[in-house]
Amino acid sequence: MFDAKTRTIVVVGAQWGDEGKGKLVDVLAERADWVVRYQGGANAGHTVHVGNVSTVLHQVPSGILHPGVRCAIGNGVVLDPESVFDEVDALVANGVDVTGRLYISDRAQLVMPYHKLVDKESAASKAIGTTGRGIGPCYEDKVARRGIRVLDLRHPARLKALVERGTDHANHILLGFGSPKRADAKFTLKALERIAPRLLEITDDVGLAISRAQKQGAAVLLEGAQGSLLDVDHGTYPFVTSSNTTAGGAAIGVGIGPRTIDAALGVVKAYTTRVGSGPLPTEFDEPMSEIVRKLGNEFGATTGRPRRCGWFDAVVVRYAVRVNGLTGLAVTKLDVLDTLDKIGLCTGYRIDGALVEEFPGDIADLDGIEPVYEWFDGWKSSTAEARTLAALPRQARAYLDRIQALVECPAQYVSVGTRRDQIIGL
């Protein structure tokens, strides 16, 4: 996908997350110089399969598994300072050399123990179905200007004041929840003192580093977390994450200009899934969900929660194409559909009897909708060994053609398995 004119590419999820972004970034990273994560936190899980080894990455960019590729965590990420090094240590134990290859923005916000405590005790977070990793409370503190950034670790007196302020605020919230639990500033400061030397050693001005790399002609991949329909502005609010997951958030979350991004690749499953509460217009009944969940191993990489499953929703993906300005699609998990007799594809909705072809902004409109489907004969044969578009069954090619026409975006990749060599370039 990289060429003389396309040097910076953003990879986004174009559904509700879990689309296979990590795998696509891992494959594209083979030709990249830099891979940069631009938003989210440890609430995301990207699973990458190399040979018989599966690696789940929560904060470290997926390109880390390619020797020589430099990886960075941008200012738009909320960083869990302890778990990120658990992740790094696990990579090193598995033979991955990260020395001189991982950088963290000095402007990234830090997830504190009190953020996790507030998250876990919040009734609102439980209703929405958050991961309890402190992501939302950390972003709240960022916007309220009481957050703690990586660069604050360089200034002990300032850090102490910020931690005490944040702890007091968290305890006030916990009191309001009626929770008996309380945050401890001394505990938090000791944890930060322990981790600070190691974290500051790999801290950098990531935006400046990437800008310089772009000017030198480097190939740069920008990696998001979650999916477009979980974007805090453009998703199914309030059942969303706490950051901008869409392509527009990439420039802000890295610290580069939007005109330096040359292409946007949207990753979609050949069907639809989401974790937690919120609308899923094409959701299966439970027996069908169980079938597809087992076929696709649809359990969250971060939480282990079973994912809700449904047919491919072209209304959702066409919306994602628009709000991201997608230049291409990568369709993953086509092989999960190999054994099905019939395959549904949602082309529109009926709301109060009227046909709607654009995704509504008010989720109340989604409560009583009736999805409009086109039905395709299943191909009833394995696609796992296909390495070209022509090698796919005729019915599978017809299904892919119809998806591209409906969402108004060309497919550039199709995945038919978990391994690196099971991605077909179109």
N, C-alpha and C positions, 0 to 999 in steps of 0.2 A: 504493500500500500504506500510505502514511502517512495518518493521519486524526487526529481530535481525541483518540482514546484510544491510538493507536499512534504513539508519537513516537521510540522507540528500537528498532531492529531489528538483530538479528545475522544475518549471512549466512554459512552454513557449507557446506562440501562434504559430501555424504552418501554418498560412495563412497571411492575411493582417490586422490582429487585429480584435477585437470585437468577438472573438471566444467563449467567456464564461470562460476566465481564472479565473475571480474573483469568479465565482460560484464554480469552481472546487477547488480553494484554500480554499474557505470557508468550503466546505465539508471535504476536507482532513485535515484542521486545527483542526478539532475536536480531532484528535489524535496527534497533533503537540505540541511541547513546544515553538517553535519560528516560526514566519513568517517574512521574510525579503524581502523588495522591493529592487531591485538591479539596476534599470536604469529608464530613462524617468523622467517625471515630472507631472505637473497638466494637461498636454495635454491628459492623459489617463483617462478613466472612467470605473471602475469595478462595475457592478450592482449586488447586492446580495439581494435575496428575502428570507425573514424569515417570515413565516406565511403570513399575508396580508400586511406586511411592506416591501417596497423596499428601499434599501440604496445604494446610488451611492458614491463610494470612489475614489478619484482622486489621493491622495498621501498616505494616511494611508493604510497599508497592510490589505488585506481582512480578515485576521484572527482575527481582533480586535473584531469581533462580538461574539467570543467565550470567555467566562470568564476564566481567568487563563492563556490564551495564551499570550505570550509576543511578541510584534511586533517591528520591527526596520526598519528604512529608511537608506539605505546604502550610501556609498560615491559615488556610480555611479549615484545617483539621483540628479537632479537639483531641489532644494527645493524652492517653493514659500512660504516664511515665514509667510505671512499674511493669505493666503488662507488655509494653513495647519491647522491653529488654528480655522478658520471658520468651517472646517470639524470636528475637534475635539469637538468644542462647540456644533455642531449639533448632534454628537453622544451622548454626555453627556445629551443633552436635550431629547434625545430619550431613556434615561435610560441605556446607555452603560457606564460602569465604566472603564475609561482608566488609572486610577491612578496607577503609577508604572508599566505600561504595554507597554508604547510607548517610544522608544528611537530613537534619530536621530544622525547619524554619524557626528562627528566634522569635518570630511573632505568633507562633502557634499557641493556642490556649491550652492550659493544663487541666485535666480532669482530676479533681481532688476527691479524697475519700468522702467528704461531706456531700459532694454532688451525687455519688452513688447511693449514699444513705437517704437523701431526699428523694431520689428517683424511686427507690424501692418502697418507700413509705407513702408515696403519692397515690391517691385513689385515681386521679386523672390519668397517670401513667399506666396504671393497671387496666383502666378501661380502654385505653388506646392500644395497649399491648406492646409497650416498649421493652427493651432488653434488660433494663435495670442497670445499665453500665454508666449512668450519670451523664449521658450525652445532652439531653434536654436541659437539665439544670446548669450544665457548663455553658451552653450557648446562651441561656438566659442571663447568666452573670456577665458574659461577654458583651451582650447588648446593653446591659445595665451599667457597664463600665466599672464593674468590680471584679473582673476576671483576672486571672494570673497567667502571664505569658512565660514562655521559656526564658526569655531574656531577663525576667525578674529574678531568676535564680542567681544572677551575678551580683545582686544587691541584697545582702542578708537583712538589713534593717527594713528596707522597703518590703521584702518578701514577708517578714514577720507581721508587719502591719496589714498587708493584704490578706494573709491567712487568717489573722484574728478577725478582720472585718467579714471575710467570707464565712467563717465559722459561726460568728454571731448571727449573721443573716440566715444561715442554714438552720440554726437552732430555733430561731424565731419561726421559721416555716414549719419545722417539726412540731413545735408547740401548737401551732395552728391546726396541724393535722390531728392533734390529740395523741401523737406518738410519744412513748416514754423514752425513746432513743435520743441521744445527743451526740453531736460531733465534738471532737477534742482537738484544739489547735496545736497543743504540744505534740500529740501523736502525728499530726499532719506535717509539722515542721521537721520532726525527726526523720520521717520517711523521705521528705524532699532533700534534707541534708545528705542522706545516704545515696540518693540517686543523682544529685546535681553534678558531681564531677564527671560521671560517665555521660550524662546527657549533654552537658556544655561542650564536651570534647568533640561532638559531632554536630554542633549547632552552626548554622550558617544563615546568611541572607539568601534564602532560596530564590526569591524573585529575581534578584540581581544575578545569581549564578545561572539561572535558566535564560534570562535575557541575553547574557553574554554568550551562552552556548548557541542560542538561536542565531545571533549575528555571525557566529563562526560556521553556520550551516549544519549544526547538529540535528539529528533526528530525535524528536521529543514526543513522548506519549504522555498524555494527561489522563489520569485514572480517577473516576468517581466511585462512590459507594452508593448503595441503595438504587432505586429506579426513579424514572422521571415522574411517575404518578405518586411518589412519596416526597416530591419537592415541596418545601414549606409554602411556596407561593403558587405553584402550578399543579400540585397534587390534590388528592381527595381530602382536603382539609376538613376537620382537624385530624384525620387519620393519616398523618404524615410524619416525616422525620423533622429535625430541627434546623436543617440547612438546605441550601440550594443544590440539588443533585443534578440539575440540568446543565447543558453545555455552557450557558451564560455564567454559571458559577465557577467555571474552570479558570478563567482569567483572573477573577477576584481572589480565588482560593490559592493561586500560585504566586500572583504578583506580577503578571505580564499583561500587555495590552491585548484586547480582544482581536485586533486586526492581525496579530501574529499567529493566530490559529488558522490552519489551512483546511482542515476537514473535520467532520464529526461523524463518528461511526456509532450507530445505535445497535445494541445487542438485545435480541428478543428470543424467547423460547418459541418453539413451534406450537405451543399451547400457552396457557396463562397460569401463573401462580401468584399468591401473596401470602404473607405471614401476618397473623394477628387480625385485629378488627378492621372494619371498613368495607366499602363497596367492592364487590367483585361480580360484575354483571353476568358473566358467562359461567359462573360457578356450577360445577357438577353436583348431582345428588351424591350422598355419601358413598354408596356402593361404587359408583364410577370414580369418585375421588380416590377411594382406596386402591382401585386398580392402577390408576395413573401414578399415584403416589409411590406405589411399590415399583412400577416399571421405571420411574424416573428418579427413584431415591430422593423423594421430595421431603427432606427434613433439614431444618435450618443449620447452616454450618457454624453459627455462633451459639444458638440456643438449643438446637436439637428438636425444636418444635415442628410438628407436622405442618406442611404447607397446604393451604387451600388450593384447589386445582380447578381449572375450567378450560373451555375451548379458546382458541386464538381470537382475540378481540381486535378487529381491524380499526374500530372507532378509537380505541385507546392508542394504538400504535400510530395511526394517522395524526392524532393530536400530539404525540411525542415527536413525530417527524417535524411538525410545525414549530413547537416551542423550543426545540433544540437546533433547528436548522440542519437536520441530518442530511449528510451527503451519501450515506450508504448504510445498509443493514448487515448484521451477522445473525443468521438464524441458527439457534442451537437446539440440541436434543430432538432433532428430527427422528432419530432412531427410536425414541420412546413411543412413537406412534406406529411402529412397524407391524404390530400384531392386531391393531384395531380394525373392525369391520367397516365402520363408518366414522368419518372425521368431520366435525362441525367447524365452520368459520363464520364468526359474527361480522355482518356487513353493516348493521345499523341497529337502532333501538326504536321501539314503539313506546311513547310516553303519552298516556291518556288518549291512545288511539292514533296519535300523529307520528309519522316516521321522522326520526331524528338521526342525522348522519354525522353530527359533530358532538364531541364529548362535552357534557354540561358542566358548568362551574359549580353549581349548587348540588351537593350530594343528595339533597332531598328529592331531586328529580330522578335519582338512581334507585330509590326505594321500590318503586312500583313498575320499573321498566320491563319490557318484554324484548329480549334480544331477538334480532332477525338473523336467521342462519342460512347459509348455503351448505349443502352436504356433499361430501366427496367420498367415493369408494376408497377404502383402505388398500394399500399395496400388498399387505400380507406377505411381506418378504423382508429379509434383513437388509438394511442399508449400511451396516457397520463397516463393510469392506469397500464401499464406494470411495473412489478418490478423484472422480471427475463428475461434473454435472450429468454427462451422458450416461454414466454408470448407475444413476439413480433410477428407480422404477418410474415408468411413465406417469402413474398416478401421483407420485411424490413430486415430480416436476410440475405437473399441472397445479398442484396445491401451492407450491412456491410461486409459480407465475401469478396465481390469483392474489396471493398476499401482496406481492409487489405492486400489482395494479391498484389494489384497494388502498394501500397506505401511501402510494405515490412516492415511492423511494426504491431504488434498485438494491437487490441483495448482492453483497460482495463476497460473503462467506457463508457456508453451511456446515454445521457440525453434526457428525453422526456417531459420536462416542466421546469418551472422557479423555482419550489420549491426544497428545499433540498432533500425531499424524492422521487424526480423524477429522481434520478440518479441510473442507474443499474450498479452494479459491475459485471464484466465478469470473 
